[in-house]
Amino acid sequence: MKLKRYGIYANGIRQHVVEAGDGPPVVLLHGFPETNFAWRFQIPVLAERYRVIAPDLRGYGETEKPATGYDKRNMALDLRELMKELGIEKIALVGHDRGARVSTRFAKDYPHLIDRLVVMDNVPTRIVARDLDAKVAKAYWFFLFHLVPDLPEALIAGREHTWLRYFFSDWCYDPATISGEAFDTYLRAFPAPGAVRGAMSDYRANALDIAEDLEDANVKIACPVMSLWGADFHTVGKLFDMPKIWAEMADNLETHAIPQCGHLPQEEQPEIVNGLLLNFLAPWNG
């Protein structure tokens, strides 16, 4: 399978995109602290049936890292404008973690442009804020740490290895899942100018994200939704009633807890995830 890699200007920034395959378009949006490399196990499988498009989000990877524009409404607009540049009218959308937050906002802001939505290991931002107590705050400590201006960048600089190793070890069912070449690939992304600040800016948009989400909190996502998560992740599946939470977000819903899996289902249990994706995406014919 041949991957296309290119940069394209959309919504005022140069976005880095990996693309493969032909057919109905499927967009994959990664989360923190990753890049579109997170989809390396999905792209070859999905590309047999679909045109798979996997951008690096604003602030991550090889995409530009401006000082502003990280609220999820604007990041959803990044995708909308990317679709225009690529001549795509409608998509199926798959988002993990931060990418799931962008995807959820996209589904609400552009319901006519999305056929179906997959969200992976994600509790919506306004629900995290709504349910915040001592137990949730302990689990989501990094949400709060990343909000502090400048200090995270100062502490992380030169220690990117320690910072990333903590997350990948703590967040995976098998702490060694992201090791070797995979870990090195993610590590290489963060010493770049603005990279840590870009990831922090994604979190620092939380207050605006919550305000935007509260505007249409009573509006459910119109398209079919599949929510899946790692059954063993202490910050999501072990902490929240995920079927109940996503039933607040969508009526046309299916949910799956992935066994022996933490925060990174697409990398920890790719065969299970790929099977679920193929089944859920099957009705999408462009």
Helices and strands as residue ranges (DSSP letters): E 4-10, E 13-20, E 25-29, G 36-39, H 43-46, E 51-55, H 72-86, E 91-96, H 98-109, G 111-113, E 114-120, H 125-130, H 134-139, H 141-147, H 151-156, H 160-171, H 180-189, H 195-204, H 206-215, E 225-230, H 242-249, E 253-258, H 265-268, H 270-281
